[in-house]
Amino acid sequence: MKSKAPLVVGILFGVLVLGGIITALVIYLDINSDSGTSKRADKLPAACGTVSEAALAKARTTNPNGLGSRETKLSSGTHTTCGWNQTKGVDGSGQRSTTIFISQGQKDAEAEFGRIVGQNMANTQSTPQQKPLEGLGDEATAVLAETSSAFTELSVVVRKGDTVVEVDISGWDAGLFTNSKPDPAELEAAAKGIAEEVVAKL
């Protein structure tokens, strides 16, 4: 009479493999599930309305963040901050956030532009890389800040006349077992698209 041991071992092996596949699938689906929160109706400052829904969708941040947005009038001009996060079920997995800083009425906009670029390049938590951008405002540059983790930030800084605009997009992508760095070209295209819209309406 033949032993049933090989059959039993085979069945157990098959169960373990199937269990491993199911576990990996559950982990994958959980990690790659939609991030963000339900769509909010937060009111943002008027200057934030220069950004279209399409540009925000490209940045994967269509949810207005009223708490992170404000307009302040100072002796040095008007400073506006606009923020957006992810909308659950719309902007995909991983993590993204978009923040825009608009400084209008600057007495020395060139100096302010240099200050903001320098501030981004002085980021000690990352290895910043600067890249001049052509055809955007009077002068523009992109600064990519990659960290030792998956977190990545890209800033596009533009000066047009007496106004300086900074568009920051940051976040990471979801992976199977760990987060991964987003494509810098994707972040740059999204940030540049938003900056173009803001500058065009100044």
VEXRO-324094 format. One record per residue: residue number from 1; x, y, z of N, C-alpha, C in turn. Coordinates in Angstrom, 3 decimals, decimal comma. Layout:
# residues N
+------+----------+----------+----------+----------+----------+----------+----------+----------+----------+
! resi !       nu !       nv !       nw !      cau !      cav !      caw !       cu !       cv !       cw !
+------+----------+----------+----------+----------+----------+----------+----------+----------+----------+
!  NUM !        X !        Y !        Z !        X !        Y !        Z !        X !        Y !        Z !
...
+------+----------+----------+----------+----------+----------+----------+----------+----------+----------+
//
This chain:
# residues 202
+------+----------+----------+----------+----------+----------+----------+----------+----------+----------+
! resi !       nu !       nv !       nw !      cau !      cav !      caw !       cu !       cv !       cw !
+------+----------+----------+----------+----------+----------+----------+----------+----------+----------+
!    1 !    0,850 !   -1,210 !    0,000 !    0,000 !    0,000 !    0,000 !    0,880 !    1,253 !    0,000 !
!    2 !    0,610 !    2,183 !   -0,937 !    1,425 !    3,386 !   -1,061 !    1,138 !    4,365 !    0,076 !
!    3 !    2,201 !    5,012 !    0,483 !    2,057 !    6,010 !    1,555 !    1,335 !    7,243 !    1,020 !
!    4 !    0,506 !    7,835 !    1,874 !   -0,224 !    9,055 !    1,488 !    0,535 !   10,315 !    1,894 !
!    5 !    1,710 !   10,113 !    2,471 !    2,496 !   11,261 !    2,962 !    2,803 !   12,277 !    1,875 !
!    6 !    3,280 !   11,841 !    0,674 !    3,563 !   12,846 !   -0,378 !    2,332 !   13,651 !   -0,760 !
!    7 !    1,159 !   12,996 !   -0,781 !   -0,078 !   13,682 !   -1,140 !   -0,431 !   14,729 !   -0,090 !
!    8 !   -0,290 !   14,330 !    1,184 !   -0,595 !   15,241 !    2,291 !    0,352 !   16,439 !    2,264 !
!    9 !    1,649 !   16,134 !    2,040 !    2,645 !   17,210 !    1,976 !    2,321 !   18,155 !    0,815 !
!   10 !    1,925 !   17,575 !   -0,302 !    1,581 !   18,378 !   -1,475 !    0,400 !   19,287 !   -1,211 !
!   11 !   -0,608 !   18,712 !   -0,534 !   -1,805 !   19,509 !   -0,207 !   -1,437 !   20,643 !    0,738 !
!   12 !   -0,625 !   20,326 !    1,765 !   -0,221 !   21,352 !    2,734 !    0,584 !   22,451 !    2,049 !
!   13 !    1,473 !   22,050 !    1,141 !    2,285 !   23,022 !    0,402 !    1,392 !   23,938 !   -0,437 !
!   14 !    0,416 !   23,311 !   -1,090 !   -0,513 !   24,084 !   -1,917 !   -1,309 !   25,070 !   -1,094 !
!   15 !   -1,746 !   24,632 !    0,102 !   -2,510 !   25,518 !    0,991 !   -1,655 !   26,696 !    1,432 !
!   16 !   -0,390 !   26,413 !    1,772 !    0,515 !   27,475 !    2,215 !    0,783 !   28,483 !    1,100 !
!   17 !    1,020 !   27,979 !   -0,118 !    1,257 !   28,869 !   -1,264 !    0,035 !   29,727 !   -1,537 !
!   18 !   -1,145 !   29,090 !   -1,521 !   -2,388 !   29,824 !   -1,760 !   -2,607 !   30,869 !   -0,679 !
!   19 !   -2,314 !   30,483 !    0,558 !   -2,463 !   31,432 !    1,668 !   -1,524 !   32,609 !    1,514 !
!   20 !   -0,297 !   32,325 !    1,062 !    0,678 !   33,390 !    0,846 !    0,234 !   34,337 !   -0,251 !
!   21 !   -0,324 !   33,794 !   -1,322 !   -0,806 !   34,619 !   -2,431 !   -1,959 !   35,506 !   -1,969 !
!   22 !   -2,873 !   34,922 !   -1,218 !   -4,027 !   35,685 !   -0,722 !   -3,567 !   36,790 !    0,218 !
!   23 !   -2,614 !   36,458 !    1,109 !   -2,092 !   37,455 !    2,051 !   -1,428 !   38,606 !    1,299 !
!   24 !   -0,583 !   38,260 !    0,295 !    0,096 !   39,287 !   -0,497 !   -0,907 !   40,164 !   -1,236 !
!   25 !   -1,982 !   39,541 !   -1,739 !   -3,010 !   40,290 !   -2,460 !   -3,732 !   41,250 !   -1,529 !
!   26 !   -4,038 !   40,785 !   -0,329 !   -4,718 !   41,638 !    0,659 !   -3,833 !   42,827 !    1,025 !
!   27 !   -2,530 !   42,563 !    1,246 !   -1,587 !   43,629 !    1,575 !   -1,484 !   44,632 !    0,431 !
!   28 !   -1,393 !   44,094 !   -0,797 !   -1,272 !   44,953 !   -1,976 !   -2,495 !   45,853 !   -2,127 !
!   29 !   -3,684 !   45,263 !   -1,993 !   -4,916 !   46,035 !   -2,149 !   -5,059 !   47,067 !   -1,050 !
!   30 !   -4,596 !   46,720 !    0,165 !   -4,689 !   47,652 !    1,285 !   -3,748 !   48,838 !    1,067 !
!   31 !   -2,509 !   48,543 !    0,660 !   -1,522 !   49,594 !    0,440 !   -1,929 !   50,499 !   -0,713 !
!   32 !   -2,499 !   49,915 !   -1,756 !   -2,841 !   50,672 !   -2,950 !   -4,291 !   51,160 !   -2,964 !
!   33 !   -4,942 !   51,122 !   -1,814 !   -6,306 !   51,639 !   -1,741 !   -6,256 !   53,161 !   -1,804 !
!   34 !   -7,363 !   53,771 !   -2,155 !   -7,399 !   55,224 !   -2,310 !   -7,073 !   55,927 !   -0,999 !
!   35 !   -6,264 !   56,957 !   -1,106 !   -5,895 !   57,759 !    0,056 !   -6,747 !   59,022 !    0,092 !
!   36 !   -6,569 !   59,792 !    1,149 !   -7,276 !   61,063 !    1,254 !   -8,546 !   60,980 !    2,069 !
!   37 !   -9,321 !   62,061 !    2,013 !  -10,572 !   62,160 !    2,748 !  -11,687 !   62,564 !    1,789 !
!   38 !  -12,914 !   62,496 !    2,265 !  -14,055 !   62,883 !    1,437 !  -13,925 !   64,348 !    1,017 !
!   39 !  -14,482 !   64,660 !   -0,131 !  -14,385 !   66,018 !   -0,686 !  -14,958 !   67,042 !    0,282 !
!   40 !  -14,165 !   68,097 !    0,546 !  -14,618 !   69,169 !    1,432 !  -15,081 !   70,376 !    0,617 !
!   41 !  -15,775 !   71,266 !    1,270 !  -16,256 !   72,472 !    0,591 !  -15,576 !   73,704 !    1,175 !
!   42 !  -14,325 !   73,551 !    1,623 !  -13,591 !   74,662 !    2,229 !  -13,455 !   75,829 !    1,249 !
!   43 !  -13,657 !   77,043 !    1,749 !  -13,477 !   78,237 !    0,918 !  -12,040 !   78,700 !    1,057 !
!   44 !  -11,389 !   78,926 !   -0,081 !  -10,013 !   79,398 !   -0,089 !   -9,978 !   80,861 !   -0,522 !
!   45 !   -8,884 !   81,576 !   -0,246 !   -8,761 !   82,974 !   -0,695 !   -8,973 !   83,096 !   -2,196 !
!   46 !   -9,397 !   84,268 !   -2,639 !   -9,724 !   84,493 !   -4,057 !   -8,580 !   84,140 !   -4,989 !
!   47 !   -7,355 !   84,466 !   -4,598 !   -6,201 !   84,200 !   -5,463 !   -6,021 !   82,711 !   -5,749 !
!   48 !   -6,521 !   81,865 !   -4,865 !   -6,391 !   80,411 !   -5,051 !   -7,288 !   79,920 !   -6,182 !
!   49 !   -8,284 !   80,718 !   -6,530 !   -9,221 !   80,335 !   -7,580 !   -8,636 !   80,407 !   -8,974 !
!   50 !   -7,363 !   80,831 !   -9,082 !   -6,715 !   80,890 !  -10,390 !   -6,273 !   79,501 !  -10,853 !
!   51 !   -6,363 !   78,507 !   -9,974 !   -5,939 !   77,139 !  -10,308 !   -7,153 !   76,308 !  -10,712 !
!   52 !   -7,077 !   75,664 !  -11,861 !   -8,203 !   74,867 !  -12,356 !   -8,266 !   73,495 !  -11,705 !
!   53 !   -9,431 !   72,894 !  -11,772 !   -9,629 !   71,543 !  -11,236 !   -8,759 !   70,540 !  -11,997 !
!   54 !   -8,574 !   70,788 !  -13,292 !   -7,757 !   69,887 !  -14,115 !   -6,296 !   69,895 !  -13,656 !
!   55 !   -5,775 !   71,086 !  -13,326 !   -4,390 !   71,192 !  -12,869 !   -4,226 !   70,521 !  -11,509 !
!   56 !   -5,223 !   70,668 !  -10,658 !   -5,176 !   70,022 !   -9,343 !   -5,273 !   68,508 !   -9,470 !
!   57 !   -6,063 !   68,049 !  -10,442 !   -6,202 !   66,608 !  -10,676 !   -4,880 !   66,017 !  -11,137 !
!   58 !   -4,137 !   66,774 !  -11,944 !   -2,832 !   66,312 !  -12,424 !   -1,862 !   66,173 !  -11,257 !
!   59 !   -2,039 !   67,029 !  -10,244 !   -1,199 !   66,971 !   -9,048 !   -1,738 !   65,962 !   -8,034 !
!   60 !   -2,896 !   65,381 !   -8,346 !   -3,569 !   64,393 !   -7,477 !   -3,916 !   64,989 !   -6,114 !
!   61 !   -4,338 !   66,271 !   -6,123 !   -4,724 !   66,958 !   -4,886 !   -5,917 !   67,866 !   -5,176 !
!   62 !   -7,104 !   67,298 !   -5,185 !   -8,296 !   68,077 !   -5,542 !   -9,119 !   68,517 !   -4,333 !
!   63 !   -8,644 !   68,212 !   -3,131 !   -9,421 !   68,515 !   -1,921 !   -8,922 !   69,813 !   -1,273 !
!   64 !   -9,711 !   70,891 !   -1,283 !   -9,261 !   72,166 !   -0,712 !   -9,025 !   72,062 !    0,794 !
!   65 !   -7,926 !   72,657 !    1,232 !   -7,558 !   72,639 !    2,648 !   -7,683 !   74,051 !    3,213 !
!   66 !   -8,849 !   74,344 !    3,764 !   -9,110 !   75,676 !    4,297 !   -8,216 !   76,032 !    5,466 !
!   67 !   -7,864 !   75,045 !    6,304 !   -7,023 !   75,308 !    7,471 !   -5,607 !   75,689 !    7,066 !
!   68 !   -5,176 !   75,215 !    5,895 !   -3,824 !   75,521 !    5,436 !   -3,790 !   76,648 !    4,434 !
!   69 !   -4,852 !   77,441 !    4,360 !   -4,927 !   78,531 !    3,386 !   -5,280 !   79,834 !    4,086 !
!   70 !   -4,653 !   80,923 !    3,640 !   -4,949 !   82,226 !    4,255 !   -4,433 !   83,360 !    3,362 !
!   71 !   -4,958 !   84,540 !    3,578 !   -4,472 !   85,733 !    2,882 !   -4,125 !   86,772 !    3,929 !
!   72 !   -2,905 !   87,336 !    3,821 !   -2,436 !   88,308 !    4,805 !   -1,917 !   89,546 !    4,090 !
!   73 !   -2,397 !   90,708 !    4,509 !   -1,917 !   91,967 !    3,926 !   -0,883 !   92,569 !    4,867 !
!   74 !    0,332 !   92,757 !    4,326 !    1,441 !   93,308 !    5,097 !    1,995 !   94,540 !    4,393 !
!   75 !    2,903 !   95,224 !    5,049 !    3,519 !   96,405 !    4,428 !    4,343 !   96,003 !    3,211 !
!   76 !    4,776 !   94,723 !    3,185 !    5,579 !   94,223 !    2,062 !    4,716 !   93,655 !    0,945 !
!   77 !    3,406 !   93,823 !    1,052 !    2,499 !   93,324 !    0,024 !    1,524 !   92,291 !    0,569 !
!   78 !    0,789 !   91,670 !   -0,339 !   -0,198 !   90,657 !    0,049 !    0,404 !   89,259 !   -0,103 !
!   79 !    0,279 !   88,466 !    0,951 !    0,803 !   87,094 !    0,940 !   -0,378 !   86,124 !    1,052 !
!   80 !   -0,473 !   85,231 !    0,100 !   -1,575 !   84,261 !    0,076 !   -1,010 !   82,843 !    0,072 !
!   81 !   -1,610 !   81,995 !    0,898 !   -1,245 !   80,576 !    0,937 !   -2,472 !   79,763 !    0,553 !
!   82 !   -2,304 !   78,834 !   -0,377 !   -3,400 !   77,968 !   -0,823 !   -2,976 !   76,513 !   -0,646 !
!   83 !   -3,848 !   75,702 !   -0,060 !   -3,489 !   74,304 !    0,161 !   -4,551 !   73,330 !   -0,328 !
!   84 !   -4,081 !   72,194 !   -0,842 !   -4,973 !   71,117 !   -1,269 !   -4,381 !   69,772 !   -0,863 !
!   85 !   -5,252 !   68,840 !   -0,501 !   -4,851 !   67,473 !   -0,198 !   -5,573 !   66,525 !   -1,152 !
!   86 !   -5,498 !   65,230 !   -0,858 !   -6,126 !   64,237 !   -1,723 !   -7,608 !   64,026 !   -1,386 !
!   87 !   -8,386 !   63,776 !   -2,432 !   -9,794 !   63,414 !   -2,274 !   -9,902 !   61,901 !   -2,399 !
!   88 !  -10,471 !   61,271 !   -1,402 !  -10,589 !   59,812 !   -1,411 !  -11,468 !   59,359 !   -2,580 !
!   89 !  -10,997 !   58,356 !   -3,299 !  -11,745 !   57,838 !   -4,432 !  -11,520 !   58,608 !   -5,720 !
!   90 !  -10,687 !   59,659 !   -5,649 !  -10,433 !   60,500 !   -6,827 !   -8,945 !   60,581 !   -7,149 !
!   91 !   -8,129 !   60,795 !   -6,114 !   -6,714 !   61,118 !   -6,325 !   -5,749 !   59,947 !   -6,130 !
!   92 !   -6,265 !   58,732 !   -6,058 !   -5,389 !   57,569 !   -6,023 !   -4,772 !   57,267 !   -4,671 !
!   93 !   -3,758 !   56,379 !   -4,700 !   -3,114 !   55,920 !   -3,473 !   -1,860 !   56,737 !   -3,193 !
!   94 !   -1,082 !   56,276 !   -2,221 !    0,108 !   57,031 !   -1,847 !   -0,274 !   58,290 !   -1,096 !
!   95 !    0,560 !   59,319 !   -1,191 !    0,272 !   60,570 !   -0,492 !    0,738 !   61,740 !   -1,341 !
!   96 !   -0,099 !   62,769 !   -1,437 !    0,247 !   64,001 !   -2,152 !   -0,354 !   65,206 !   -1,422 !
!   97 !    0,359 !   66,306 !   -1,461 !   -0,196 !   67,579 !   -0,988 !    0,379 !   68,693 !   -1,859 !
!   98 !   -0,433 !   69,708 !   -2,077 !   -0,018 !   70,856 !   -2,889 !   -0,217 !   72,134 !   -2,083 !
!   99 !    0,809 !   72,968 !   -2,069 !    0,719 !   74,266 !   -1,398 !    1,260 !   75,335 !   -2,336 !
!  100 !    0,534 !   76,447 !   -2,432 !    0,964 !   77,564 !   -3,265 !    1,140 !   78,794 !   -2,380 !
!  101 !    2,249 !   79,496 !   -2,587 !    2,509 !   80,756 !   -1,890 !    2,566 !   81,858 !   -2,950 !
!  102 !    1,746 !   82,879 !   -2,780 !    1,712 !   83,992 !   -3,731 !    2,040 !   85,281 !   -2,971 !
!  103 !    3,152 !   85,918 !   -3,350 !    3,561 !   87,178 !   -2,716 !    3,416 !   88,290 !   -3,747 !
!  104 !    2,419 !   89,147 !   -3,564 !    2,126 !   90,212 !   -4,521 !    2,530 !   91,576 !   -3,970 !
!  105 !    2,878 !   92,491 !   -4,887 !    3,244 !   93,850 !   -4,468 !    4,603 !   93,931 !   -3,804 !
!  106 !    5,529 !   93,060 !   -4,193 !    6,871 !   93,054 !   -3,606 !    7,685 !   94,258 !   -4,088 !
!  107 !    8,300 !   94,989 !   -3,158 !    9,132 !   96,134 !   -3,532 !   10,394 !   95,663 !   -4,245 !
!  108 !   10,893 !   94,511 !   -3,850 !   12,075 !   93,933 !   -4,493 !   11,779 !   92,460 !   -4,765 !
!  109 !   11,007 !   92,220 !   -5,814 !   10,583 !   90,852 !   -6,141 !   11,764 !   89,961 !   -6,518 !
!  110 !   12,788 !   90,545 !   -7,146 !   13,959 !   89,751 !   -7,529 !   14,651 !   89,186 !   -6,292 !
!  111 !   14,778 !   90,011 !   -5,268 !   15,408 !   89,562 !   -4,021 !   14,547 !   88,503 !   -3,338 !
!  112 !   13,222 !   88,687 !   -3,394 !   12,310 !   87,719 !   -2,786 !   12,382 !   86,389 !   -3,521 !
!  113 !   12,475 !   86,456 !   -4,846 !   12,628 !   85,236 !   -5,647 !   13,897 !   84,492 !   -5,232 !
!  114 !   15,011 !   85,228 !   -5,130 !   16,278 !   84,617 !   -4,727 !   16,226 !   84,040 !   -3,329 !
!  115 !   15,527 !   84,743 !   -2,430 !   15,411 !   84,266 !   -1,052 !   14,671 !   82,936 !   -0,986 !
!  116 !   13,549 !   82,827 !   -1,736 !   12,748 !   81,609 !   -1,709 !   13,499 !   80,435 !   -2,332 !
!  117 !   14,180 !   80,695 !   -3,452 !   14,969 !   79,637 !   -4,090 !   16,079 !   79,182 !   -3,144 !
!  118 !   16,752 !   80,146 !   -2,516 !   17,824 !   79,828 !   -1,579 !   17,330 !   79,038 !   -0,383 !
!  119 !   16,144 !   79,376 !    0,064 !   15,533 !   78,671 !    1,195 !   15,270 !   77,208 !    0,834 !
!  120 !   14,786 !   76,977 !   -0,387 !   14,549 !   75,606 !   -0,846 !   15,859 !   74,835 !   -1,015 !
!  121 !   16,891 !   75,507 !   -1,493 !   18,184 !   74,857 !   -1,698 !   18,900 !   74,572 !   -0,385 !
!  122 !   18,502 !   75,269 !    0,684 !   19,149 !   75,097 !    1,988 !   18,490 !   74,010 !    2,827 !
!  123 !   17,595 !   73,233 !    2,232 !   16,893 !   72,164 !    2,939 !   17,887 !   71,097 !    3,394 !
!  124 !   18,162 !   71,034 !    4,678 !   19,167 !   70,101 !    5,207 !   18,634 !   68,679 !    5,372 !
!  125 !   17,325 !   68,499 !    5,190 !   16,730 !   67,167 !    5,329 !   16,746 !   66,397 !    4,013 !
!  126 !   17,313 !   67,013 !    2,967 !   17,296 !   66,379 !    1,650 !   18,528 !   66,786 !    0,856 !
!  127 !   18,584 !   66,333 !   -0,396 !   19,645 !   66,730 !   -1,318 !   19,003 !   67,517 !   -2,465 !
!  128 !   18,880 !   68,843 !   -2,328 !   18,173 !   69,650 !   -3,340 !   18,923 !   69,738 !   -4,666 !
!  129 !   18,159 !   69,767 !   -5,750 !   18,716 !   69,949 !   -7,089 !   17,922 !   71,050 !   -7,782 !
!  130 !   18,624 !   72,056 !   -8,291 !   17,972 !   73,207 !   -8,928 !   18,023 !   73,095 !  -10,445 !
!  131 !   16,928 !   73,515 !  -11,105 !   16,849 !   73,447 !  -12,565 !   16,096 !   74,682 !  -13,071 !
!  132 !   16,760 !   75,559 !  -13,832 !   16,088 !   76,746 !  -14,389 !   14,985 !   76,333 !  -15,360 !
!  133 !   13,901 !   77,107 !  -15,393 !   12,784 !   76,824 !  -16,288 !   12,626 !   77,987 !  -17,263 !
!  134 !   12,466 !   77,666 !  -18,522 !   12,316 !   78,693 !  -19,550 !   10,839 !   78,959 !  -19,859 !
!  135 !   10,554 !   80,201 !  -20,276 !    9,223 !   80,543 !  -20,748 !    8,152 !   80,659 !  -19,686 !
!  136 !    8,580 !   80,889 !  -18,441 !    7,613 !   81,011 !  -17,351 !    7,917 !   82,264 !  -16,546 !
!  137 !    7,040 !   83,284 !  -16,666 !    7,257 !   84,539 !  -15,965 !    8,523 !   85,238 !  -16,436 !
!  138 !    9,073 !   86,108 !  -15,582 !   10,323 !   86,796 !  -15,885 !   11,528 !   85,924 !  -15,554 !
!  139 !   11,371 !   85,057 !  -14,583 !   12,389 !   84,068 !  -14,233 !   11,713 !   82,969 !  -13,416 !
!  140 !   12,218 !   81,742 !  -13,592 !   11,600 !   80,608 !  -12,891 !   12,613 !   79,487 !  -12,713 !
!  141 !   12,432 !   78,728 !  -11,679 !   13,311 !   77,588 !  -11,425 !   12,542 !   76,502 !  -10,679 !
!  142 !   13,006 !   75,277 !  -10,830 !   12,418 !   74,147 !  -10,101 !   13,474 !   73,605 !   -9,151 !
!  143 !   13,050 !   73,245 !   -7,943 !   13,965 !   72,658 !   -6,967 !   13,393 !   71,318 !   -6,521 !
!  144 !   14,135 !   70,254 !   -6,795 !   13,733 !   68,902 !   -6,399 !   14,458 !   68,542 !   -5,109 !
!  145 !   13,709 !   68,120 !   -4,101 !   14,295 !   67,731 !   -2,820 !   13,943 !   66,275 !   -2,530 !
!  146 !   14,910 !   65,398 !   -2,703 !   14,714 !   63,979 !   -2,419 !   15,371 !   63,635 !   -1,084 !
!  147 !   14,688 !   62,845 !   -0,277 !   15,211 !   62,454 !    1,029 !   15,673 !   60,996 !    0,979 !
!  148 !   16,205 !   60,515 !    2,109 !   16,637 !   59,124 !    2,178 !   15,433 !   58,185 !    2,226 !
!  149 !   14,274 !   58,737 !    2,525 !   13,033 !   57,949 !    2,528 !   12,331 !   58,139 !    1,185 !
!  150 !   11,096 !   57,686 !    1,079 !   10,337 !   57,841 !   -0,167 !    9,804 !   59,258 !   -0,346 !
!  151 !    9,753 !   60,035 !    0,741 !    9,188 !   61,383 !    0,682 !    9,997 !   62,262 !   -0,272 !
!  152 !    9,295 !   62,903 !   -1,196 !    9,929 !   63,764 !   -2,194 !    9,130 !   65,051 !   -2,333 !
!  153 !    9,827 !   66,162 !   -2,495 !    9,155 !   67,458 !   -2,668 !    9,737 !   68,168 !   -3,880 !
!  154 !    8,870 !   68,755 !   -4,678 !    9,332 !   69,556 !   -5,806 !    8,671 !   70,924 !   -5,747 !
!  155 !    9,490 !   71,965 !   -5,867 !    8,985 !   73,341 !   -5,814 !    9,303 !   74,053 !   -7,122 !
!  156 !    8,318 !   74,753 !   -7,653 !    8,526 !   75,620 !   -8,812 !    8,340 !   77,050 !   -8,315 !
!  157 !    9,376 !   77,864 !   -8,482 !    9,339 !   79,260 !   -8,020 !    9,395 !   80,169 !   -9,246 !
!  158 !    8,455 !   81,113 !   -9,326 !    8,343 !   81,995 !  -10,494 !    8,242 !   83,446 !  -10,038 !
!  159 !    8,923 !   84,323 !  -10,764 !    8,737 !   85,755 !  -10,536 !    8,175 !   86,371 !  -11,799 !
!  160 !    7,126 !   87,167 !  -11,630 !    6,563 !   87,938 !  -12,741 !    6,267 !   89,333 !  -12,217 !
!  161 !    7,022 !   90,310 !  -12,699 !    6,842 !   91,675 !  -12,204 !    7,127 !   91,742 !  -10,719 !
!  162 !    6,164 !   92,272 !   -9,959 !    6,350 !   92,416 !   -8,510 !    5,713 !   91,266 !   -7,726 !
!  163 !    5,468 !   90,149 !   -8,415 !    4,838 !   88,994 !   -7,763 !    5,741 !   87,763 !   -7,844 !
!  164 !    5,808 !   87,022 !   -6,752 !    6,564 !   85,769 !   -6,714 !    5,595 !   84,651 !   -6,334 !
!  165 !    5,612 !   83,584 !   -7,113 !    4,729 !   82,434 !   -6,881 !    5,582 !   81,197 !   -6,627 !
!  166 !    5,248 !   80,479 !   -5,590 !    5,923 !   79,214 !   -5,291 !    4,880 !   78,107 !   -5,232 !
!  167 !    5,085 !   77,034 !   -5,993 !    4,184 !   75,879 !   -5,994 !    4,953 !   74,679 !   -5,465 !
!  168 !    4,499 !   74,134 !   -4,353 !    5,140 !   72,958 !   -3,748 !    4,221 !   71,750 !   -3,877 !
!  169 !    4,746 !   70,655 !   -4,411 !    4,015 !   69,394 !   -4,442 !    4,895 !   68,342 !   -3,764 !
!  170 !    4,355 !   67,624 !   -2,803 !    5,164 !   66,647 !   -2,078 !    4,378 !   65,362 !   -1,829 !
!  171 !    5,114 !   64,311 !   -1,481 !    4,465 !   63,052 !   -1,143 !    5,298 !   61,852 !   -1,518 !
!  172 !    4,636 !   60,710 !   -1,602 !    5,300 !   59,456 !   -1,977 !    4,285 !   58,555 !   -2,660 !
!  173 !    4,777 !   57,506 !   -3,295 !    3,911 !   56,526 !   -3,943 !    3,835 !   55,270 !   -3,096 !
!  174 !    2,738 !   54,542 !   -3,225 !    2,559 !   53,295 !   -2,478 !    3,251 !   52,150 !   -3,207 !
!  175 !    3,891 !   51,266 !   -2,435 !    4,520 !   50,076 !   -2,992 !    3,955 !   48,843 !   -2,329 !
!  176 !    4,464 !   47,668 !   -2,700 !    3,924 !   46,431 !   -2,144 !    4,288 !   46,273 !   -0,673 !
!  177 !    5,565 !   46,460 !   -0,340 !    6,009 !   46,287 !    1,039 !    6,527 !   47,575 !    1,663 !
!  178 !    6,786 !   48,577 !    0,837 !    7,266 !   49,853 !    1,357 !    6,890 !   50,963 !    0,378 !
!  179 !    6,891 !   52,191 !    0,862 !    6,593 !   53,316 !   -0,017 !    7,737 !   53,537 !   -1,001 !
!  180 !    7,439 !   54,129 !   -2,146 !    8,463 !   54,395 !   -3,156 !    8,444 !   55,865 !   -3,549 !
!  181 !    9,563 !   56,324 !   -4,116 !    9,660 !   57,731 !   -4,523 !    8,793 !   57,982 !   -5,755 !
!  182 !    8,090 !   59,095 !   -5,800 !    7,316 !   59,445 !   -7,009 !    8,252 !   59,859 !   -8,129 !
!  183 !    7,754 !   59,852 !   -9,343 !    8,531 !   60,252 !  -10,515 !    8,728 !   61,778 !  -10,486 !
!  184 !    9,962 !   62,266 !  -10,388 !   10,197 !   63,725 !  -10,338 !    9,599 !   64,459 !  -11,541 !
!  185 !    9,619 !   63,818 !  -12,713 !    9,066 !   64,454 !  -13,917 !    7,564 !   64,682 !  -13,767 !
!  186 !    6,891 !   63,745 !  -13,102 !    5,442 !   63,884 !  -12,865 !    5,178 !   65,062 !  -11,930 !
!  187 !    5,973 !   65,166 !  -10,865 !    5,800 !   66,262 !   -9,909 !    6,094 !   67,605 !  -10,578 !
!  188 !    7,158 !   67,642 !  -11,387 !    7,529 !   68,895 !  -12,054 !    6,449 !   69,341 !  -13,034 !
!  189 !    5,919 !   68,409 !  -13,806 !    4,885 !   68,754 !  -14,788 !    3,644 !   69,307 !  -14,092 !
!  190 !    3,269 !   68,685 !  -12,969 !    2,080 !   69,133 !  -12,232 !    2,312 !   70,507 !  -11,615 !
!  191 !    3,474 !   70,707 !  -10,986 !    3,775 !   71,986 !  -10,338 !    3,911 !   73,104 !  -11,373 !
!  192 !    4,538 !   72,790 !  -12,493 !    4,710 !   73,790 !  -13,547 !    3,361 !   74,183 !  -14,149 !
!  193 !    2,468 !   73,203 !  -14,328 !    1,141 !   73,488 !  -14,866 !    0,351 !   74,422 !  -13,967 !
!  194 !    0,441 !   74,197 !  -12,658 !   -0,255 !   75,071 !  -11,704 !    0,362 !   76,469 !  -11,732 !
!  195 !    1,689 !   76,538 !  -11,727 !    2,372 !   77,834 !  -11,749 !    2,002 !   78,630 !  -12,995 !
!  196 !    1,907 !   77,972 !  -14,134 !    1,543 !   78,641 !  -15,385 !    0,161 !   79,259 !  -15,279 !
!  197 !   -0,783 !   78,527 !  -14,673 !   -2,145 !   79,052 !  -14,537 !   -2,188 !   80,272 !  -13,621 !
!  198 !   -1,451 !   80,183 !  -12,491 !   -1,459 !   81,311 !  -11,542 !   -0,835 !   82,548 !  -12,180 !
!  199 !    0,333 !   82,366 !  -12,798 !    1,050 !   83,495 !  -13,388 !    0,253 !   84,124 !  -14,543 !
!  200 !   -0,455 !   83,298 !  -15,306 !   -1,229 !   83,805 !  -16,455 !   -2,347 !   84,735 !  -16,007 !
!  201 !   -2,808 !   84,609 !  -14,771 !   -3,931 !   85,408 !  -14,300 !   -3,518 !   86,530 !  -13,367 !
!  202 !   -2,222 !   86,763 !  -13,264 !   -1,757 !   87,851 !  -12,391 !   -2,005 !   89,209 !  -13,037 !
+------+----------+----------+----------+----------+----------+----------+----------+----------+----------+
//
